[in-house]
Amino acid sequence: MEVIPCGVEVVLKRAEYHGVITCISIRDNHVTYEVSYYESGTYKSNYFCDYEFFVSAEQTKVPIGFRHI
């Protein structure tokens, strides 16, 4: 499985707010990202799927998981 790493700057598609990925949540095979951002002077944090935001910089997904020995 590959994910966008924490610390990457993103732009939310609906509101065009700039934010930062602060957490990655994996449930079954579904990945959501907690994005922290400012809205009307208030700090907010919500979970989004990767299709709900643009990645600000050229960022590739990185592999995540465990190595079986």
N, C-alpha and C positions, 0 to 999 in steps of 0.2 A: 504494500500500500504506500502511496506517496501523498504528502501533505505540504501545504504552504507553511513555512516555519513561523514561529512566534517572532514578533518584532518587525514584521514586514508592514509597511505603510500601504493602506488601501483607500479607495474612494467608494462609498456606498452608492449604488446605482439610483435608488429612488430619491434620495435627498441630496446627493452629492456632498455629503459630509466626509471629511478626511479623518481617518482613524488608524489604529494600530492593532494588529492581531495580538491578543494577550493570552489566549488559551485555545487549545485544540481539544475537541470532544469527539471521541470515537465510540459509537454504539452500533453493535453488529458490524455492518460494512458501510455505515453512513457517517460521514465526517461533517461536523459543524465547527465554526470558528467564532470565538468570542472576540468581538471588535469593540475597543474602547474609543470614544470620540466625544467631542463637545457639541452640544445642541442648545442653542440660545443661551450660552453662558453656563450651562449645566453639564457636568461630566457624566456620561452615560456609558453603559456597557450592555451589549445584547449579542445573542448568537445568530449567525447568518450562515447560509450555505455558500459555497464558492461562486455560484452563479449570481449571487446578489450583490457582488462588489467587483470592482476593477482593482488589479494590483498596480500600485503607483509606479514601481520601478520594474525593470526586466528581472523578474524573479522566477526561477524554476522550482517545481515541487521537489522535495527531498524524500528519499525512502525512509520509512519508519517501521519498526517491528523488532522482533527478537531473532537472534541467530540460534538455530538448533544445532547442537553439536552431537 
